[in-house]
Amino acid sequence: MRKYSRELTVAAALALLLSALAIFAPNFYELQPLLSRFTSQMPALVAAIGITLVIITRQIDISLGAQFSVCGVVAGIVAAAGMPLGVAVLAAVGTGIVLGAFNGLLVAWLGLPSIVVTLATMVTWNEALRLWQQGRLMPLPEGIQWFGMSQASGQGVVIGFSIMLLLFFAWGMRNLAAGRYVYATGTDAEAARLAGINPKLTTFAVFALMGALAGIAAVLNMVQSPQVQPNAGDGLELKVIAAAVVGGVAITGGRGNLWGVLLGLLLLANVNPALTHFHQPPYWERAIQGLVILLAVVADGLRRGKK
């Protein structure tokens, strides 16, 4: 039980928040708005899978939101050109892989600090996108929103696919050699190298994989709207990093699981609706996310100090 103390704490906090909403704001649980809120969090869940892998390898990627935005715009351009949705998905995923691999190349092979590299690429991608799109919304052709299905069916596809990805990566991190390489690299890169693991290749692959997941997340976000917003990824990196850290992923690497990340994301996702239902200003959401990251990092520091 002590091993999962962070996850249990987050689950208790989530249960407390949901109970308070049930008592003081019962309309929070109206079925369709609740389903829509849950569906809207699925792109963040997919992105959180990627950032979790990065953090476990003792790295960070704060360009995630910028990658998400770029991939969404690329997918929108391809779809608006009349290409099938499958081609738009491939374009988004391919773009994400290129952006993620670029970060991975600088971090893994050149040995540059990941926070500096991804800060630079975040600014670069965001500014390039701003100059390119000038903030214009991009209308999508018919048949793209909700994959051309009804809203209820489309929501089912978005949720089902996202949960399947979560299940696959949660299983793979514990049962596949590649998953064990990620944990070993984050725990002690030199020990991993002596054990026959290539830490540089593992780090590079994790950044590229995170880019691919950012592309998938961008598509899952795109199909929920009749148009693409060039700034759709603004603030996403803070949200998913907070979800990972509060869910028990050690910012120092080598520890964490995706079930805790899911709980962390659900907790943070309900902060904004809770603020609305309790008639509090919504701008408190990012302040709360930042505070959550700080508290989680302090808790990890105290935990290491006791060992």
Phi, psi and omega in degrees: 000324181296329179300327183250029183297321180296314181298320179293323178296316179295319178298321178293319179296319178296317179297321179295316180296316181293326178293318178298321178293322179296326182277312189261344180216066185298337179292350174302332186264016173299134195301306186294314176299323179295317179295320179296319178296318181295317179297320182296341180271352183295320174301320178295324178296315179297316178297324180294329175301314181295314182293331177296316178298320180296314182293322179298328177279010178071035176235180177213152177220100180267008174268006184304313181299321178293319176299317179302314181296314181298315180298321178297318179294317179299314178299320179295319179296316180296316180294319180294337178282000178094006179285154176298156181301325179300323178292321178297322178296314180298321179296318180294314181294318178298318177297318179298319179297318180297314180295317179293320180295326177298314175299315182297323178298315181291323183280309187284313188268330178262350176073023180280150180297131185296326181293324179288314180300311185284334172295316179295315181289328176301311180296318182298310182294319181296316181291321177297319179292322179296317179291326182288310187264341180056029178076007183286138172285146183247105179296143179255149178290163177297149179093355178267313182299132182054033177060024180080008180255184174290164181299317181298316180293318179297319177298321178298320179294315180299312181294314183298315180295318181296317179294323177298318176298316178301313181298317182297312183289325177297320177291314184296325180295335181259337190241345180259150179300322180299322178295319179293328176297321180297312179297317182296319179296319180287330180286311180198103185297322181291318177297321178298319179297318179293336178275003177098006178267143177263098184298324180295315179295320179298314180297315179301314182296322180295318178296318179295319178295321178297323176297318178298318179293327175297322177295317178296317179299321180297321178293317178298329175284320182300318185288352179272001184218153177281000181209159181260131176261122182298337181255027184300334184268003181301124178083355182296322182299320179295319182296313185283327175295318177299317180298318180294313184292315180292336179278005174106003177282121183288126180295343177271002174089164172084355184214144177140159176216160187286339178291321175295323178296319178300315178297318179298319180294317179297321178297311182291327180294334181269358179293312182297312176300324179294318178300319180295312182292333178265010174061044177248152181300133183292342182291352175290344186301311182292327176297319179294319178299315178297319178296322179297316178299315180299313181297320181293319179295318178298318179298319177296320178298317178294323179295316178294326181293334180280345183279000000 
